[in-house]
Amino acid sequence: MTVGPNQTIAEVLQLRKEQGISGFPVVEGERLVGIVTHRDFQFEENLSKPIRSIMTPAEKLITAAENIGLEEAKKKLHENRV
């Protein structure tokens, strides 16, 4: 399940509640533009703002190839302090 960057925080909070999901990839078409998680919502009071205003943009995400091995994945997590 994904959300769009122009959806409001209120809309995504409602989707979280309905689906029981704490975070969503944010996409434009088929392109990942960010991610929004429960932490992003914690202190936000203006629920009419777009998700793009609180999401973590794709440029800041730590990603890996789909076929990454377990040891390589652990190393990547450690290097990025995740």
N, C-alpha and C positions, 0 to 999 in steps of 0.2 A: 504494500500500500504506500502510495506517495502523495505528496501535496505540492501545490504550486507556490512560487514565491510571492504571488500577489494575493493569496488567500489571507484572510485576517487571522489574527491570533485567536479570536473568539471561535472562528470556524474550526480551526485545528484543535483547539481545546475540546470542542464538542465531539469531534472525530475521535480524539483520544479516549474520551469517556465512553462513547458508543462501542469502540473496537477493543478497548482495553490494551492499547498500545502506547508506550511511553515516548517513542520517538519516530520520526519519519524522514526518509530521504526527500529532499526538495528538488524537483525537476522542472525544467522547461523543455517541453517536447520529450525527447529521449535523453537529454543531456542533464547530468547531475550538476546542480549549481550549489548545493549545500546540504546540511542536515540540521534538524531541529530535535532536541531531546528535552527530557523533563527539566533539566537544569536551566535551559534557556527560558523557560516559562516562570521560574520561581519568583522573581521580583517584578515582573512586568505588570503594570497596572492598566495601561492603555490597550485594551483588547481590540480596538479598531485598527491598530497598526498592522501592516503586512508582515507576514512571516519573514520576509527577507531582512527585516530590521533587527531580528533577534537570532537568526540562524547562524551556524558556523559555515562560512563560505567554503566551497570546494577547494580553493587554493590552500586552505589551512588544514584540510583533512589528511590524515595519514592513511595511505592506501597501499595495496599490494596486488600483484597479479593473482588471478583466480586460481592458478595451479601452484601457489607457493607451498613449500613444505613446512611441516610443523616447527622444525628447528629454526628455519629461516624466519618464520613468522614470529617466534619468540624473540629472536635477535632484534627484529625490527621494532617490536613492542618495547623491548628494553632500551634500545637506542633512542626511542622517542619518549621514553618515560611514561608509557601508557599502562 
